[in-house]
Amino acid sequence: MSTDRAVPPTAARRLIDQAWLLMMLPPLFWASNAVMGRAVAGAVPPIGLAFWRWVLGTLIVLPFAWPHLRRDAAALRARWPAVLLLGTLGIGMFNTFQYIALNSTTALNAVMLQSSMPVMIVLMSFLLFRDRVRPAQGLGIVVSLAGALTLISYGDPAALLGLSLNAGDLWMLTAIAVYAAYTTLLRRKPVVHGFSFILVTFAIGAVELLPFYIWESLTQRPVEATATTFLAVGYVALFPSIVAYLCFNRVVELVGANSAGLTIHLVPVFGSLLAVLFLGEQPHLYHGIGIALIATGIALATRRRA
């Protein structure tokens, strides 16, 4: 009897166990999400963009999740308070706050401020669960943060003293704190298939945003059916939503919240690369130094103990 049928599941299992590979995708798509959110800030209202992002994301995931959802329904109901909280934090609040922030701050600021998230995750893990940081993990956090600050300061530490925050930056910091809480609390999610979990949390986020979307449409400005709207919603629903959340949730399972949080330091890395590729910005030595420090920090923090 042929054993060909056994190969695809084995290959799939190997793929979803590759922490390094899975760690690359979320920050890449989150960096592009910030660029997209800023690019369409004048054309698509922030709550409308978030609402339709999750509505479309739910519809795309539904046919893939349905077979698993029927099996996972009991486990999801048993942990419904945790599922509701995770859907509220990671879906309903985080990206909405980010899109609001991008109406009054730059994409570069939004990308760079996310470098504070790994530190917030470590703090919340300690406050909520009394997690201790291993020496190698702590060193990795410090090294990767140094790399992120190198990118933020353009290689000039004195420039950090001149940074100022506007209302959009404060919205972004609030969004970062919300996502740090989501990452820390992922350990409370039920043991279900990844598609089942993101389908339910996407739906929770969409339902919670509905009244705010109606308010925004009636009192601020409605979402217009334009090519820009369709392109923006389609992109953020597929890549920064479905692909990124599936990968990030799996990384938390593989290496823990503290180490997974270090992937956020890759957001300014990919943000810088995207700026070079699509905005014509010139690469500099500090880019290479920052990226090398971040990679070293992640390697230290995610190294398994014997």
C-alpha positions as CSV (number, residue, x, y, z in Angstrom):
1,M,0.0,0.0,0.0
2,S,1.3,3.5,-0.9
3,T,2.3,5.7,2.0
4,D,2.0,8.9,0.0
5,R,-1.1,9.9,2.0
6,A,1.0,10.2,5.1
7,V,3.4,12.7,3.7
8,P,1.2,15.9,3.6
9,P,0.1,15.7,7.3
10,T,3.8,15.2,8.3
11,A,4.9,18.1,6.2
12,A,2.2,20.3,7.5
13,R,3.1,19.3,11.1
14,R,6.7,20.2,10.4
15,L,5.7,23.5,9.0
16,I,3.6,24.6,12.0
17,D,6.4,23.6,14.4
18,Q,9.0,25.9,12.7
19,A,9.0,28.7,15.3
20,W,11.6,30.7,13.4
21,L,9.6,30.6,10.2
22,L,6.3,31.5,11.9
23,M,8.0,34.3,13.8
24,M,8.8,36.1,10.5
25,L,5.3,36.5,9.1
26,P,3.3,38.4,11.7
27,P,5.7,41.3,12.0
28,L,6.0,41.5,8.3
29,F,2.3,41.8,7.8
30,W,1.8,44.0,10.9
31,A,4.4,46.5,9.5
32,S,2.6,46.5,6.2
33,N,-0.7,46.9,8.1
34,A,0.6,50.1,9.6
35,V,1.7,51.4,6.2
36,M,-1.7,50.5,4.7
37,G,-3.6,52.0,7.6
38,R,-1.7,55.3,7.2
39,A,-2.0,55.3,3.4
40,V,-5.8,55.1,3.5
41,A,-6.4,57.2,6.6
42,G,-8.0,60.0,4.6
43,A,-10.1,57.7,2.5
44,V,-11.4,55.0,4.9
45,P,-12.6,55.8,8.4
46,P,-10.7,53.9,11.2
47,I,-13.6,52.0,12.8
48,G,-15.1,51.2,9.4
49,L,-11.7,49.8,8.3
50,A,-11.5,47.6,11.4
51,F,-15.1,46.5,11.2
52,W,-15.0,45.4,7.6
53,R,-11.6,43.8,8.1
54,W,-13.0,41.4,10.7
55,V,-16.3,40.8,8.8
56,L,-14.4,39.8,5.7
57,G,-11.8,37.9,7.7
58,T,-14.6,35.9,9.4
59,L,-16.2,35.1,6.0
60,I,-12.9,33.9,4.5
61,V,-12.0,31.7,7.5
62,L,-15.5,30.2,7.9
63,P,-15.3,27.4,5.3
64,F,-11.9,26.3,6.5
65,A,-12.9,26.5,10.2
66,W,-16.4,24.9,10.0
67,P,-15.3,21.2,10.1
68,H,-13.1,22.0,13.1
69,L,-15.6,24.3,14.8
70,R,-18.2,21.5,15.1
71,R,-15.7,19.4,17.0
72,D,-14.3,22.3,19.1
73,A,-17.7,23.9,20.1
74,A,-17.8,22.2,23.5
75,A,-14.3,23.4,24.4
76,L,-15.0,26.9,23.2
77,R,-18.2,27.1,25.3
78,A,-16.4,25.8,28.4
79,R,-13.8,28.6,28.1
80,W,-16.2,31.3,26.8
81,P,-15.1,34.0,29.3
82,A,-11.5,33.7,28.1
83,V,-12.5,33.5,24.5
84,L,-14.7,36.6,24.8
85,L,-11.9,38.5,26.6
86,L,-9.3,37.5,24.0
87,G,-11.6,38.5,21.1
88,T,-12.3,41.8,22.7
89,L,-8.6,42.6,23.4
90,G,-6.9,41.2,20.3
91,I,-9.6,41.8,17.7
92,G,-12.1,44.4,18.8
93,M,-9.8,46.9,20.5
94,F,-6.2,46.5,19.3
95,N,-6.5,47.2,15.6
96,T,-9.3,49.8,16.0
97,F,-7.1,51.8,18.4
98,Q,-4.2,51.4,15.9
99,Y,-6.3,52.7,12.9
100,I,-7.5,55.6,15.1
101,A,-3.8,56.4,16.0
102,L,-2.9,56.3,12.3
103,N,-5.2,59.2,11.6
104,S,-2.9,61.5,13.6
105,T,0.5,59.9,13.7
106,T,2.8,58.5,11.0
107,A,3.2,54.9,10.0
108,L,6.8,55.1,11.0
109,N,5.9,56.2,14.6
110,A,3.3,53.5,14.8
111,V,5.8,50.8,13.7
112,M,8.6,52.1,16.0
113,L,6.4,52.4,19.1
114,Q,5.5,48.7,18.8
115,S,9.1,48.0,20.0
116,S,7.8,48.7,23.5
117,M,5.4,45.7,23.3
118,P,7.8,42.9,24.3
119,V,8.7,44.8,27.5
120,M,5.0,45.2,28.3
121,I,4.4,41.5,27.7
122,V,7.1,40.5,30.1
123,L,5.7,43.0,32.7
124,M,2.1,41.6,32.3
125,S,3.3,38.0,32.4
126,F,4.9,38.8,35.8
127,L,1.9,40.7,37.1
128,L,-0.7,38.2,36.0
129,F,1.1,34.9,36.3
130,R,4.3,35.7,38.2
131,D,6.3,34.4,35.3
132,R,10.1,34.6,35.8
133,V,12.4,35.6,33.1
134,R,15.3,33.3,32.4
135,P,18.7,34.9,32.3
136,A,19.2,34.1,28.6
137,Q,15.6,35.3,27.9
138,G,16.2,38.6,29.8
139,L,19.5,39.1,27.9
140,G,17.7,38.5,24.6
141,I,15.0,41.1,25.5
142,V,17.6,43.7,26.3
143,V,19.7,43.0,23.2
144,S,16.6,43.0,20.9
145,L,15.3,46.2,22.5
146,A,18.7,47.8,21.9
147,G,18.3,46.9,18.3
148,A,14.9,48.4,18.1
149,L,16.1,51.6,19.7
150,T,18.9,51.7,17.2
151,L,16.4,51.8,14.4
152,I,14.1,54.3,16.2
153,S,17.0,56.7,16.9
154,Y,18.5,56.3,13.4
155,G,21.8,55.2,15.1
156,D,22.0,58.3,17.3
157,P,21.0,57.6,21.0
158,A,20.7,61.3,21.7
159,A,17.8,61.5,19.2
160,L,15.7,59.5,21.7
161,L,15.7,62.5,24.0
162,G,14.0,64.5,21.3
163,L,11.1,62.2,20.8
164,S,7.6,63.7,21.4
165,L,4.2,62.0,21.6
166,N,1.0,63.3,20.0
167,A,-2.6,62.1,20.5
168,G,-2.1,59.4,17.8
169,D,1.1,58.1,19.6
170,L,-0.9,57.8,22.8
171,W,-3.6,55.8,21.0
172,M,-0.9,53.6,19.6
173,L,0.6,53.0,23.1
174,T,-2.8,52.1,24.4
175,A,-3.2,49.6,21.5
176,I,0.2,48.1,22.3
177,A,-0.8,47.6,26.0
178,V,-4.0,45.9,24.9
179,Y,-2.2,43.5,22.6
180,A,0.4,42.8,25.3
181,A,-2.5,41.7,27.5
182,Y,-3.9,39.6,24.6
183,T,-0.6,37.9,24.1
184,T,-0.1,37.2,27.8
185,L,-3.6,35.8,28.2
186,L,-3.4,33.5,25.2
187,R,-2.3,30.7,27.6
188,R,-6.0,30.7,28.8
189,K,-7.4,30.0,25.4
190,P,-9.0,26.5,24.9
191,V,-7.1,23.8,23.2
192,V,-8.8,23.9,19.8
193,H,-7.8,24.1,16.2
194,G,-6.3,27.4,15.1
195,F,-9.0,28.1,12.6
196,S,-11.8,27.5,15.1
197,F,-10.2,30.0,17.5
198,I,-9.6,32.8,15.1
199,L,-13.1,32.4,13.5
200,V,-14.8,32.9,16.9
201,T,-12.5,35.8,18.0
202,F,-12.8,37.5,14.6
203,A,-16.6,37.2,14.9
204,I,-16.5,38.6,18.4
205,G,-14.5,41.6,17.3
206,A,-16.9,42.3,14.4
207,V,-20.0,42.1,16.6
208,E,-18.5,44.3,19.2
209,L,-17.5,46.9,16.6
210,L,-20.9,47.0,14.9
211,P,-22.5,49.7,17.2
212,F,-19.3,51.9,17.0
213,Y,-19.3,51.4,13.2
214,I,-22.9,52.6,13.0
215,W,-22.1,55.6,15.2
216,E,-19.1,56.5,13.1
217,S,-21.1,56.2,9.8
218,L,-23.9,58.4,11.2
219,T,-21.8,61.1,13.0
220,Q,-18.4,61.1,11.3
221,R,-18.2,59.7,7.8
222,P,-19.4,56.4,6.2
223,V,-17.2,53.9,4.4
224,E,-17.4,54.5,0.7
225,A,-17.4,51.7,-1.9
226,T,-14.3,52.6,-3.8
227,A,-11.4,50.7,-5.2
228,T,-9.2,52.0,-2.4
229,T,-11.6,50.6,0.2
230,F,-11.9,47.2,-1.4
231,L,-8.1,46.9,-1.7
232,A,-7.4,48.1,1.8
233,V,-10.0,45.9,3.5
234,G,-9.1,42.8,1.4
235,Y,-5.4,43.1,2.2
236,V,-5.7,43.7,5.9
237,A,-8.4,40.9,6.2
238,L,-6.2,38.3,4.6
239,F,-2.6,38.9,5.6
240,P,-2.3,41.0,8.8
241,S,-5.5,39.2,10.1
242,I,-5.8,35.6,9.1
243,V,-2.2,34.7,8.3
244,A,-0.6,36.8,11.0
245,Y,-2.9,35.7,13.8
246,L,-2.6,32.0,12.9
247,C,1.2,32.2,13.0
248,F,1.4,34.4,16.1
249,N,-0.9,32.3,18.2
250,R,1.1,29.2,17.2
251,V,4.4,30.9,18.1
252,V,3.0,31.7,21.6
253,E,2.2,28.0,21.9
254,L,5.7,27.0,20.8
255,V,7.9,29.4,22.7
256,G,5.7,31.2,25.3
257,A,4.4,34.7,25.4
258,N,7.6,36.5,26.5
259,S,9.7,35.0,23.7
260,A,6.9,35.3,21.1
261,G,6.6,39.0,22.0
262,L,10.1,39.6,20.7
263,T,8.8,39.1,17.2
264,I,7.3,42.6,17.6
265,H,10.9,44.0,17.4
266,L,10.9,42.7,13.9
267,V,8.1,45.2,13.0
268,P,10.5,48.2,12.7
269,V,12.9,45.9,10.8
270,F,10.3,45.1,8.2
271,G,9.0,48.6,8.3
272,S,12.5,49.9,7.4
273,L,12.8,47.3,4.6
274,L,9.4,48.2,3.2
275,A,10.4,51.9,3.3
276,V,13.5,51.1,1.3
277,L,11.7,49.0,-1.2
278,F,8.5,50.9,-1.8
279,L,9.2,54.5,-0.6
280,G,12.7,54.9,-2.0
281,E,14.4,55.5,1.4
282,Q,18.1,54.8,1.5
283,P,19.5,52.0,3.8
284,H,22.2,53.0,6.3
285,L,24.6,51.3,8.6
286,Y,22.3,51.7,11.6
287,H,19.7,49.6,9.8
288,G,22.2,46.6,9.7
289,I,23.3,47.1,13.3
290,G,19.7,47.3,14.5
291,I,18.6,44.2,12.6
292,A,21.6,42.2,13.7
293,L,20.9,43.1,17.4
294,I,17.2,42.1,17.1
295,A,18.1,38.8,15.5
296,T,20.6,38.1,18.2
297,G,18.2,38.9,20.9
298,I,15.5,36.7,19.5
299,A,17.9,33.8,19.1
300,L,19.0,34.2,22.8
301,A,15.4,34.5,24.1
302,T,14.0,31.6,22.1
303,R,16.9,29.1,22.7
304,R,15.5,26.1,24.4
305,R,17.0,25.0,27.7
306,A,18.5,21.5,27.8
